[in-house]
Amino acid sequence: MGYKKIEEYDEQTTKDIHDRYADILDFVGEDKGREGLVKTPERASKAMQFLTSGYDMDAEAILKGAMFAEDYSEMVLVKDIELYSLCEHHMLPFFGKAHIAYIPNGHIVGLSKLPRIVDVFARRLQVQERLTHQILDAIQTTLNPLGAAIVIEASHMCMMMRGVQKQNSMTTTSAFTGQFLNAETRAEFLSLIPTRGR
């Protein structure tokens, strides 16, 4: 019995990106006709479309699709959310974890939606600083919580594979709104998330 993976990609877009990857193989001196590379331009085309699929996603619609009225006003925290993105400067991956919290203001959101919001913005060409604020802003604008917080820790292949070639560096970014601007609330949030070296 064979294996068939069902994928849906725009045929013309896939062909256009395919042709450009084929050109890149030529430019770097590879033989795009050899066995191992024959299907590489198509695979790379589909991979790039997947890795940038966030441009076609609507963060507000995702959150509003699972908002529920609830009289709960304590911190809700989802931590260790894996994220994978592409650095817009070199188009190399960066990857790590996001920790997100919010304090409801009459509404809660389905817990799975917070990781989905991470994907909405991570699956674009990004810088970690902008990614951090886009996720936070989407939560704050849509849910209107009493406060929201996010910390992202990520390793960047553009620093590991090229350039300074530092293998153990980690970049941490954070952003806070509302009650998380209060030092005590922020400290509680930070005490609950695992960070490297703590």
matplotlib code that plots the C-alpha trace (Angstrom):
import matplotlib.pyplot as plt

x = [0.0, 1.5, 1.7, 0.0, 0.2, -2.6, -1.3, -3.1, -1.0, -1.8, -0.5, 0.8, 2.5, 4.1, 5.5, 6.8, 8.6, 9.8, 11.4, 13.3, 14.7, 15.8, 17.7, 19.3, 20.6, 22.1, 23.7, 25.4, 26.9, 24.6, 23.2, 19.4, 18.9, 20.7, 18.6, 18.7, 17.8, 15.2, 12.2, 14.0, 12.6, 9.1, 9.7, 11.3, 8.5, 5.9, 8.0, 8.4, 4.6, 4.0, 6.6, 5.0, 1.4, 0.8, 0.2, -3.1, -4.3, -6.4, -5.4, -8.5, -10.8, -9.1, -9.4, -13.0, -13.9, -13.3, -14.1, -16.4, -18.0, -16.5, -16.3, -12.6, -10.0, -6.9, -3.8, -4.2, -0.7, 0.2, 3.9, 6.5, 4.7, 7.1, 7.7, 9.5, 10.0, 12.3, 14.6, 13.7, 17.4, 18.8, 15.7, 17.3, 15.2, 14.9, 13.1, 12.3, 9.4, 6.8, 5.2, 1.9, -0.3, -3.4, -5.8, -9.4, -11.8, -15.2, -14.0, -11.6, -10.3, -9.9, -6.4, -5.4, -5.9, -2.9, -0.5, -2.4, -1.8, 1.9, 1.9, -0.1, 2.8, 5.7, 4.9, 6.0, 9.4, 10.1, 12.3, 11.8, 11.1, 8.2, 6.9, 6.7, 4.7, 2.4, 1.3, 0.8, -1.1, -3.5, -4.4, -4.8, -6.8, -9.1, -9.7, -9.3, -7.9, -6.9, -3.4, -1.3, 2.3, 4.7, 8.2, 9.9, 13.3, 14.8, 17.9, 18.8, 20.5, 21.8, 24.0, 24.8, 25.5, 27.0, 28.2, 29.5, 28.8, 27.9, 26.1, 24.8, 23.4, 19.7, 17.7, 14.9, 12.3, 9.3, 6.3, 3.6, 0.3, -2.2, -1.8, 1.5, 3.1, 2.7, 6.0, 4.3, 2.1, 5.0, 7.2, 4.6, 4.4, 8.1, 8.4, 6.0, 7.9, 11.0, 13.8, 17.2, 19.8, 17.2]
y = [0.0, 3.3, 6.5, 9.7, 13.0, 15.4, 19.0, 21.9, 24.6, 27.0, 25.4, 28.6, 29.9, 26.5, 26.5, 30.1, 29.4, 26.1, 27.8, 30.2, 27.5, 25.6, 28.8, 29.0, 25.4, 26.5, 29.6, 27.7, 25.2, 22.2, 19.9, 20.2, 17.2, 14.7, 12.2, 13.8, 17.2, 16.5, 17.1, 19.6, 22.8, 21.6, 20.5, 23.8, 25.7, 23.9, 24.3, 28.0, 28.4, 26.5, 28.5, 31.8, 30.6, 33.1, 35.8, 34.1, 33.7, 36.1, 36.3, 38.2, 35.7, 32.8, 34.4, 35.5, 32.0, 30.7, 33.5, 32.6, 34.8, 33.8, 35.4, 34.7, 37.3, 35.5, 34.9, 32.3, 31.1, 28.9, 28.2, 26.4, 27.0, 25.9, 28.4, 28.2, 31.2, 32.6, 35.6, 38.2, 39.3, 35.9, 33.7, 31.3, 29.7, 30.9, 28.7, 28.5, 28.9, 31.4, 31.9, 33.8, 35.0, 37.2, 38.3, 37.9, 40.8, 39.0, 36.6, 33.7, 32.1, 28.4, 27.5, 26.0, 29.4, 31.0, 28.6, 29.2, 32.9, 32.2, 30.3, 33.1, 35.5, 33.1, 31.7, 34.9, 36.5, 38.0, 39.5, 38.3, 41.8, 42.4, 38.8, 39.4, 42.6, 41.2, 38.3, 40.5, 43.2, 40.6, 39.2, 42.7, 44.1, 41.2, 39.9, 43.3, 41.5, 43.4, 42.7, 40.4, 39.2, 37.4, 36.1, 34.5, 32.7, 31.7, 30.5, 32.1, 30.0, 33.3, 33.6, 29.9, 28.8, 32.0, 35.4, 35.1, 31.4, 31.3, 28.0, 28.6, 32.1, 32.7, 35.8, 36.7, 39.3, 40.3, 42.6, 43.5, 45.4, 46.4, 44.7, 43.1, 46.5, 46.2, 44.9, 42.3, 40.8, 40.7, 39.0, 36.4, 35.7, 35.5, 33.1, 30.7, 30.3, 28.2, 30.1, 28.8, 29.2, 29.7]
z = [0.0, -1.0, 0.9, -0.3, 1.5, 0.7, 0.2, -1.4, -3.0, -5.8, -8.9, -10.6, -7.4, -6.9, -10.4, -10.2, -6.9, -8.3, -11.3, -9.1, -6.9, -10.0, -11.0, -7.6, -8.0, -11.3, -9.8, -6.9, -9.4, -8.8, -11.3, -10.9, -13.0, -10.8, -8.9, -5.5, -6.8, -9.4, -7.1, -4.8, -6.5, -6.1, -2.5, -1.6, -3.3, -1.2, 2.0, 1.4, 0.9, 4.2, 6.1, 5.0, 5.2, 8.1, 5.5, 4.7, 8.3, 10.3, 14.0, 15.0, 13.3, 15.0, 18.5, 18.0, 16.8, 20.3, 22.8, 25.7, 28.3, 31.7, 35.1, 35.6, 36.3, 37.3, 35.1, 32.3, 31.1, 28.2, 28.2, 26.1, 22.8, 20.1, 17.3, 14.0, 11.8, 9.0, 9.7, 7.0, 6.8, 5.6, 5.2, 7.7, 10.4, 14.0, 16.5, 20.2, 22.6, 23.4, 26.8, 26.8, 29.6, 29.9, 32.6, 31.3, 31.3, 30.9, 28.2, 27.9, 24.7, 23.8, 24.9, 21.6, 19.9, 21.6, 19.9, 16.6, 17.0, 17.4, 14.1, 12.3, 12.9, 13.0, 9.6, 7.9, 7.2, 10.6, 13.2, 16.7, 18.1, 15.7, 16.2, 19.9, 19.6, 16.8, 19.0, 22.0, 20.1, 18.5, 22.0, 23.5, 20.7, 20.2, 23.8, 25.5, 28.6, 31.8, 30.7, 28.5, 28.5, 26.3, 26.4, 23.4, 23.6, 20.3, 18.6, 15.2, 12.5, 10.9, 14.1, 14.3, 10.7, 9.4, 10.6, 14.2, 14.3, 18.0, 18.8, 22.3, 22.0, 22.8, 22.1, 24.6, 23.8, 26.0, 25.9, 28.5, 28.6, 31.3, 34.7, 33.6, 33.7, 37.4, 38.8, 41.1, 38.4, 35.9, 38.5, 39.1, 35.4, 35.0, 38.0, 36.3, 33.0, 32.5, 31.0, 30.1, 32.8, 35.5]

ax = plt.figure().add_subplot(projection="3d")
ax.plot(x, y, z, "-o")
ax.set_aspect("equal")
plt.show()
